[in-house]
């Protein structure tokens, strides 16, 4: 049997949160259904944030009631503060994702908190979640570079990660929020963390701003990481991180991991249908490199075999 890899689909949340065209709850629900039909089992569909700050997420509670409820699905809601956590808890989420940026500036822009305040806020949420029996995943945002302050020293990312583990966070997501990282940084960050805590505790969250997301994903995979975030069609971008473009496309990551013999459980042809729904909803041309290659082959009358 092939080794299984978890891909956590963040297109509905990270992918849509910065889109200029309003995407209806119904379109989001249709996209979720298409992703599940393609084999996606882990999804981060919503964030419970201020609707004034992120209007696309104003329907988080409403969308939650319309999500597929097939057996074996795992949903996570992103929460920026204790109030957001309480809303996610009341909506029935078994896992919540927290955000901790690596600099004062980024935390101020993203959470309206200093770094010290954001650390304390995360600790409070983790404590509340543990009391409620809810799992936590903490994003170390800007782990490779801050959109305001430049390259993040490795020691800063390592220190914040360790502090969140000590606080009790069940999982950590090391996030290249603006797509500024390179493979050596991935090695420098993940090697000591994996050595100290084990690879199974970590996700890697990548954006493809400079075209290195697949290289970073492979580096992480080679180090033993088996949990990744990705976004259908390459949707993405953070409203509080200037320069952040789309996440690594789910279909490209699936192709990469399947090509090296790992099992994602996700069908690329099924993702093509999901991309079409996302394109119609956002009125944008989407799709990772592998889909463009498939389209080019089919236009030439060739049958594409991806297995």
Wavefront OBJ file of the C-alpha trace (Angstrom):
o trace
v 0.000 0.000 0.000
v 1.148 3.541 -0.755
v 1.823 5.985 2.063
v -1.082 8.384 2.596
v -0.699 12.173 2.460
v -3.257 14.621 3.836
v -4.115 17.641 1.710
v -6.184 20.204 3.590
v -8.228 22.199 1.055
v -8.230 25.909 1.961
v -9.711 27.285 -1.261
v -13.066 28.089 0.294
v -11.424 30.140 3.046
v -7.943 31.373 2.107
v -8.770 31.107 -1.568
v -11.938 33.200 -1.520
v -11.305 35.666 1.312
v -9.548 38.226 -0.885
v -11.572 37.836 -4.092
v -13.062 41.131 -5.316
v -16.258 39.510 -6.626
v -18.705 38.429 -3.939
v -19.145 34.660 -3.970
v -22.560 33.457 -2.840
v -23.110 30.883 -0.128
v -24.719 28.594 -2.688
v -21.677 28.752 -4.973
v -19.393 28.015 -2.025
v -21.521 25.007 -1.096
v -21.398 23.732 -4.701
v -17.620 24.104 -4.714
v -17.372 22.202 -1.432
v -19.488 19.384 -2.882
v -17.283 19.170 -5.987
v -14.140 19.024 -3.871
v -15.557 16.243 -1.722
v -16.647 14.362 -4.839
v -13.036 14.635 -6.088
v -11.843 12.867 -2.944
v -10.903 15.791 -0.693
v -11.487 14.806 2.943
v -9.905 17.696 4.848
v -11.285 21.216 4.279
v -10.943 24.615 5.896
v -14.098 26.251 4.522
v -14.624 29.310 6.746
v -13.123 31.818 9.113
v -15.105 33.445 11.885
v -13.794 36.970 11.459
v -15.296 40.441 11.373
v -17.483 40.735 8.244
v -16.306 44.331 7.924
v -12.689 43.194 7.746
v -13.296 40.175 5.466
v -16.718 40.466 3.768
v -16.341 37.172 1.886
v -16.468 35.327 5.208
v -19.657 37.007 6.475
v -21.655 33.829 5.727
v -19.440 31.467 7.739
v -22.271 30.180 9.935
v -24.690 29.878 7.024
v -22.198 28.024 4.837
v -21.397 25.623 7.649
v -24.976 24.316 7.587
v -24.727 23.643 3.830
v -21.426 21.759 3.783
v -21.403 18.086 2.730
v -21.713 15.702 5.673
v -20.263 12.562 4.134
v -18.539 10.105 6.445
v -14.826 10.724 6.930
v -14.855 14.469 6.341
v -12.777 16.757 8.552
v -13.611 20.459 8.733
v -11.575 23.240 10.335
v -12.619 26.846 10.975
v -10.045 29.602 11.253
v -10.491 31.873 14.284
v -8.571 35.129 14.913
v -9.551 35.619 18.550
v -11.591 34.190 21.439
v -14.865 35.533 20.055
v -14.203 33.832 16.738
v -13.374 30.629 18.596
v -16.693 30.745 20.454
v -18.586 31.186 17.178
v -16.752 28.237 15.615
v -17.391 26.095 18.672
v -21.080 26.951 18.633
v -21.217 26.124 14.915
v -19.980 22.620 15.712
v -16.383 22.621 14.483
v -14.216 19.884 15.994
v -10.991 21.637 14.970
v -10.108 25.316 14.903
v -7.131 27.037 13.316
v -5.414 29.931 15.060
v -3.139 32.548 13.515
v 0.117 33.829 14.982
v 2.260 36.048 12.772
v 5.993 36.338 13.265
v 6.274 40.123 13.651
v 4.583 42.920 15.540
v 3.704 44.679 12.285
v 2.022 41.669 10.701
v 0.061 40.868 13.869
v -1.111 44.484 14.086
v -2.320 44.455 10.469
v -3.829 40.980 10.628
v -5.211 40.782 14.182
v -4.934 44.318 15.572
v -2.625 42.934 18.271
v 1.050 43.109 19.103
v 3.082 39.917 18.842
v 2.968 39.502 22.630
v -0.802 40.019 22.663
v -1.257 37.528 19.812
v 0.752 34.917 21.721
v -1.444 35.443 24.793
v -4.601 35.288 22.651
v -3.524 31.979 21.127
v -2.826 30.554 24.561
v -6.303 31.541 25.750
v -7.954 29.954 22.722
v -5.934 26.761 23.085
v -6.867 26.558 26.757
v -10.554 27.091 25.999
v -10.481 24.558 23.157
v -8.863 21.903 25.307
v -11.550 22.414 27.950
v -14.214 22.031 25.233
v -12.603 18.973 23.626
v -11.798 20.835 20.398
v -8.515 20.313 18.542
v -6.285 23.248 17.603
v -3.963 23.963 14.698
v -1.837 27.095 14.930
v -0.611 28.832 11.793
v 2.823 30.394 12.168
v 2.115 33.045 9.556
v 5.006 34.754 7.820
v 7.277 31.889 8.876
v 9.601 32.562 5.946
v 9.087 36.292 5.436
v 6.876 39.112 6.710
v 5.157 41.265 4.067
v 6.178 44.378 6.010
v 9.496 43.558 7.698
v 11.192 41.221 5.237
v 12.865 37.858 5.792
v 11.955 36.182 9.064
v 14.925 34.870 11.070
v 14.678 31.106 11.443
v 15.078 31.385 15.215
v 11.932 33.534 15.421
v 9.833 30.939 13.616
v 11.285 28.126 15.704
v 10.714 30.000 18.975
v 7.069 30.821 18.226
v 6.386 27.272 17.062
v 7.842 25.825 20.243
v 5.868 28.267 22.374
v 2.623 27.192 20.733
v 3.471 23.519 21.206
v 4.216 24.205 24.872
v 0.854 26.011 25.093
v -0.828 22.799 23.960
v -1.571 23.326 20.251
v -2.281 19.932 18.735
v -0.900 20.786 15.297
v 1.245 23.524 13.775
v 1.087 24.876 10.241
v 4.308 26.495 9.023
v 3.055 29.109 6.577
v 4.862 30.811 3.706
v 2.108 33.405 3.687
v 3.461 35.593 0.888
v 5.264 32.939 -1.146
v 8.733 34.338 -0.416
v 10.404 31.189 0.894
v 12.987 28.923 -0.700
v 13.931 25.263 -0.131
v 16.916 25.953 2.130
v 14.660 27.919 4.474
v 12.272 24.972 4.542
v 15.136 22.693 5.567
v 16.406 25.149 8.185
v 12.942 25.471 9.770
v 11.553 21.967 9.500
v 14.649 19.865 10.235
v 14.963 20.878 13.916
v 11.195 20.847 14.441
v 10.799 17.374 12.995
v 13.765 16.141 15.010
v 12.289 17.548 18.217
v 8.562 16.867 17.784
v 8.077 14.476 14.856
v 6.799 15.210 11.354
v 3.222 14.109 12.028
v 2.512 17.240 14.073
v 3.103 19.671 11.209
v 1.331 21.047 8.178
v 3.016 23.174 5.533
v 1.051 26.075 4.008
v 2.456 27.478 0.768
v 1.755 30.320 -1.629
v 3.180 30.327 -5.156
v 3.980 34.029 -5.550
v 7.512 33.413 -6.842
v 6.879 30.028 -8.433
v 8.616 27.940 -5.760
v 5.637 26.381 -3.985
v 6.107 22.964 -5.596
v 9.830 23.018 -4.813
v 9.059 23.873 -1.193
v 6.398 21.168 -1.020
v 8.820 18.556 -2.332
v 11.506 19.694 0.140
v 9.034 19.348 3.016
v 7.889 15.970 1.708
v 11.481 14.756 1.444
v 11.972 15.746 5.092
v 8.978 13.615 6.089
v 6.046 16.052 6.085
v 2.801 14.390 5.027
v 0.286 17.176 5.685
v -0.163 20.126 3.337
v -2.568 22.998 2.710
v -3.555 23.721 -0.884
v -6.177 25.703 -2.757
v -8.205 24.542 -5.728
v -7.209 26.304 -8.925
v -4.476 28.207 -7.092
v -6.974 30.576 -5.486
v -5.631 32.638 -2.626
v -4.278 35.841 -1.166
v -4.421 37.436 2.253
v -6.127 40.855 2.579
v -3.589 41.798 5.261
v -0.457 40.566 3.461
v 0.478 42.751 0.477
v 2.028 40.700 -2.313
v 0.454 37.400 -1.312
v -0.888 35.689 -4.412
v -2.539 32.314 -4.742
v -1.804 29.209 -2.704
v -0.162 26.208 -4.277
v -2.843 24.734 -6.548
v -4.402 21.580 -5.123
v -4.233 19.860 -8.491
v -0.502 20.591 -8.881
v 0.246 19.314 -5.394
v -1.838 16.192 -5.986
v 0.049 15.523 -9.224
v 3.439 16.017 -7.575
v 2.716 13.762 -4.611
v 1.035 11.038 -6.651
v 3.905 11.108 -9.176
v 6.424 10.225 -6.475
v 4.302 7.307 -5.270
v 2.310 8.839 -2.409
v -1.453 8.495 -2.034
v -3.569 11.659 -1.736
v -6.913 9.981 -2.385
v -7.811 12.915 -4.658
v -8.720 12.675 -8.350
v -7.292 15.393 -10.602
v -10.105 15.028 -13.098
v -12.553 15.613 -10.265
v -10.615 18.745 -9.351
v -11.103 20.014 -12.911
v -14.852 20.133 -12.238
v -14.232 22.015 -8.990
v -12.003 24.526 -10.795
v -14.765 25.231 -13.303
v -17.170 26.015 -10.454
v -14.579 28.290 -8.845
v -13.953 30.059 -12.155
v -17.642 30.761 -12.651
v -18.059 31.961 -9.072
v -15.061 34.309 -9.089
v -15.173 35.264 -12.781
v -11.469 34.475 -13.012
v -9.408 32.061 -15.085
v -7.989 29.512 -12.652
v -6.146 26.223 -12.660
v -2.704 24.938 -11.846
v -0.003 24.071 -14.339
v -1.063 20.433 -14.590
v -4.556 21.425 -15.735
v -3.136 23.702 -18.418
v -0.985 20.815 -19.598
v -3.989 18.461 -19.670
v -5.976 21.035 -21.643
v -3.154 21.428 -24.161
v -2.875 17.670 -24.646
v -6.599 17.205 -25.112
v -6.671 20.090 -27.584
v -4.231 18.059 -29.661
v -6.484 15.035 -29.509
v -4.332 13.105 -27.035
v -5.665 10.971 -24.205
v -4.073 11.954 -20.905
v -3.110 9.258 -18.431
v -1.968 10.527 -15.039
v -1.464 7.192 -13.262
l 1 2 3 4 5 6 7 8 9 10 11 12 13 14 15 16 17 18 19 20 21 22 23 24 25 26 27 28 29 30 31 32 33 34 35 36 37 38 39 40 41 42 43 44 45 46 47 48 49 50 51 52 53 54 55 56 57 58 59 60 61 62 63 64 65 66 67 68 69 70 71 72 73 74 75 76 77 78 79 80 81 82 83 84 85 86 87 88 89 90 91 92 93 94 95 96 97 98 99 100 101 102 103 104 105 106 107 108 109 110 111 112 113 114 115 116 117 118 119 120 121 122 123 124 125 126 127 128 129 130 131 132 133 134 135 136 137 138 139 140 141 142 143 144 145 146 147 148 149 150 151 152 153 154 155 156 157 158 159 160 161 162 163 164 165 166 167 168 169 170 171 172 173 174 175 176 177 178 179 180 181 182 183 184 185 186 187 188 189 190 191 192 193 194 195 196 197 198 199 200 201 202 203 204 205 206 207 208 209 210 211 212 213 214 215 216 217 218 219 220 221 222 223 224 225 226 227 228 229 230 231 232 233 234 235 236 237 238 239 240 241 242 243 244 245 246 247 248 249 250 251 252 253 254 255 256 257 258 259 260 261 262 263 264 265 266 267 268 269 270 271 272 273 274 275 276 277 278 279 280 281 282 283 284 285 286 287 288 289 290 291 292 293 294 295 296 297 298 299 300 301 302 303 304 305 306 307
